[in-house]
Amino acid sequence: MNKLLKCLTITLLPIITIGCASAKYIDHNGSNSIVNVGQINTQDWLHAADQLTESLMLSGAIQSVAGKPKVLMIGRIKNNTATHIDTDSLMKKIRVALNKSGRALTTTAVGLDGPEDASSKAVRELRTDEEFNQTTIPGKGNLISPDYSLSGKIIQNNARAGRIKQSEFAFQLSLTDLKTGLAIWEEEKLIVKQGARASVGW
């Protein structure tokens, strides 16, 4: 029995080793990243987010007043592509950059489909709970209303010529002044990818 177990271990070890050896770390924004023609990859998010953030910063649409950042809410980001994607991946990178710049802070207490983080409302519901020290619960009138809303759309267009397939992804964003309802900044960045179809499948 021991000989059989030892034999199986020796036989399976190369298979396990080969499976583990196929994984490696790479530069997420480098040339070794996987590129899918019909899908949005990590480097696409990074490239689009960097370009859109740079455009927004240079536009001067968001300026802190007396060192006080403006308050930004995230509106609806429509996905008009062929696949399900997490649009938060794009918006999170832009939000982080704006936050670090000191120009804007994002409110998570307001959202078109409900708050991103319901904790602000949940903690206020403790006002009627006698088990909590009421002086530690936020009073009325402390939540900050947003100054701007950032909304957008991601559009995909496909083209094919013989064995060559091309996908174009358009990242569109608009910054709306919530006092006036006017879009004070708009931008579109394109990601275009092309590849050859395999002899069998795609």
C-alpha positions in Angstrom: 0.0 0.0 0.0 2.8 2.4 0.9 4.6 1.6 -2.4 1.4 2.4 -4.3 0.9 5.7 -2.5 4.5 6.6 -3.1 4.2 5.8 -6.7 1.0 7.9 -7.1 2.7 10.8 -5.4 5.7 10.7 -7.7 3.4 10.4 -10.7 1.1 13.3 -9.7 3.9 15.7 -8.5 5.0 16.8 -12.0 1.4 17.6 -12.9 0.9 19.7 -9.7 4.2 21.4 -10.3 3.4 22.2 -13.9 0.0 23.7 -12.9 1.6 26.0 -10.3 4.4 27.1 -12.6 2.1 28.6 -15.1 1.1 31.5 -12.9 3.3 34.7 -12.5 3.1 38.3 -11.6 3.2 40.9 -14.3 3.0 44.7 -14.7 -0.8 45.3 -14.9 -0.2 48.2 -17.3 2.5 46.5 -19.3 2.8 44.8 -22.7 2.5 41.4 -21.1 -1.1 41.9 -20.0 -3.7 39.8 -21.6 -5.6 41.6 -24.4 -9.1 40.5 -25.5 -10.4 42.1 -28.6 -14.1 41.9 -27.6 -13.6 42.7 -23.9 -12.4 45.5 -21.7 -9.1 44.5 -19.9 -7.4 46.0 -16.9 -5.0 48.1 -19.0 -8.1 49.6 -20.8 -9.6 50.7 -17.5 -6.3 52.3 -16.5 -5.7 54.1 -19.8 -9.2 55.5 -20.0 -9.3 56.5 -16.4 -6.0 58.3 -16.6 -6.9 60.2 -19.8 -10.4 61.2 -18.5 -9.0 62.3 -15.1 -6.3 64.4 -16.8 -8.9 66.0 -19.1 -11.1 66.8 -16.1 -8.2 68.3 -14.1 -7.0 70.4 -16.9 -10.5 71.7 -17.7 -10.6 73.6 -14.3 -14.3 72.5 -14.0 -13.7 71.3 -10.4 -11.8 73.8 -8.2 -11.7 73.8 -4.4 -12.8 77.0 -2.8 -10.5 78.3 0.0 -9.0 74.8 0.2 -12.4 73.2 0.7 -13.0 70.3 -1.8 -16.2 70.2 -3.8 -18.6 67.3 -3.1 -19.1 64.8 -6.0 -21.8 62.1 -6.4 -21.6 59.3 -8.9 -24.5 59.2 -11.3 -25.5 56.3 -13.5 -22.8 54.8 -15.7 -24.5 53.0 -18.6 -23.0 49.8 -20.0 -23.8 49.6 -23.7 -21.3 46.9 -24.5 -21.8 43.3 -25.4 -20.6 42.0 -22.0 -21.4 42.5 -18.3 -18.7 44.9 -16.9 -18.1 46.5 -13.5 -18.2 50.2 -14.2 -17.0 50.9 -10.7 -13.5 49.9 -11.8 -13.4 53.0 -14.0 -15.1 55.4 -11.6 -13.1 54.3 -8.6 -9.8 55.2 -10.2 -11.1 58.7 -11.2 -12.5 59.2 -7.6 -9.2 58.3 -6.0 -7.4 60.7 -8.3 -9.8 63.6 -7.5 -9.6 62.8 -3.8 -5.8 62.9 -3.8 -5.8 66.2 -5.7 -7.8 67.8 -2.9 -10.4 69.2 -5.4 -13.3 66.8 -4.7 -14.6 64.3 -2.2 -17.1 61.7 -3.2 -20.3 61.3 -1.2 -21.4 57.7 -0.6 -24.6 58.7 1.1 -26.4 59.7 -2.1 -27.0 57.7 -5.3 -29.5 57.3 -8.0 -30.2 53.7 -7.0 -29.7 54.3 -3.3 -26.6 55.2 -1.3 -23.4 53.4 -2.1 -22.9 53.0 1.6 -26.1 53.0 3.7 -24.2 53.3 6.9 -24.8 57.1 7.1 -28.6 56.5 7.2 -28.4 53.4 9.3 -26.5 55.1 12.1 -29.2 57.9 12.2 -31.9 55.3 12.7 -30.4 54.7 16.2 -31.9 58.0 17.4 -34.8 56.1 18.8 -32.8 53.3 20.3 -32.4 53.9 24.0 -29.5 51.5 24.2 -27.2 54.0 22.5 -25.8 57.2 23.9 -27.7 59.8 21.9 -24.9 62.3 22.2 -22.7 60.0 20.0 -25.2 59.8 17.2 -24.9 62.4 14.4 -27.5 65.2 14.6 -29.8 66.4 11.9 -28.3 68.6 9.2 -24.8 67.1 9.1 -24.9 65.3 5.8 -23.4 67.3 2.9 -25.3 67.6 -0.4 -23.2 67.1 -3.5 -22.2 70.0 -5.8 -21.6 67.9 -8.9 -22.6 64.6 -10.4 -20.4 62.4 -12.6 -22.2 60.2 -15.1 -21.4 58.5 -18.3 -21.7 55.7 -20.8 -19.5 53.0 -22.2 -20.2 52.1 -25.9 -18.8 49.2 -27.9 -18.7 49.1 -31.7 -17.4 46.0 -33.6 -16.1 45.6 -37.1 -14.8 42.6 -39.1 -12.9 42.2 -42.3 -12.1 38.6 -43.2 -10.3 37.1 -40.2 -9.6 40.5 -38.7 -11.9 41.7 -35.9 -11.9 45.1 -34.4 -13.6 46.4 -31.3 -13.9 50.1 -30.3 -14.8 51.1 -26.8 -15.9 54.7 -26.2 -15.7 55.9 -22.6 -18.0 59.0 -22.2 -18.3 61.1 -19.1 -20.2 64.2 -18.2 -19.9 66.4 -15.1 -23.1 68.1 -14.1 -23.4 71.2 -11.9 -26.4 70.1 -9.7 -27.4 73.7 -9.0 -27.9 74.6 -12.7 -28.3 71.2 -14.3 -25.7 72.1 -16.8 -22.9 69.8 -18.0 -19.8 71.9 -17.3 -17.4 69.2 -18.6 -17.7 66.4 -21.1 -15.1 64.1 -22.6 -14.8 60.9 -24.6 -11.8 58.6 -24.8 -11.5 55.7 -27.3 -9.9 52.3 -26.9 -9.5 50.4 -30.2 -8.3 46.8 -30.4 -7.8 44.5 -33.3 -7.0 40.8 -33.7 -7.0 37.9 -36.1 -9.6 35.2 -35.7 -8.3 31.6 -35.1 -9.1 29.0 -37.8 -11.6 27.3 -35.3 -13.8 29.5 -33.1 -12.8 33.1 -32.0 
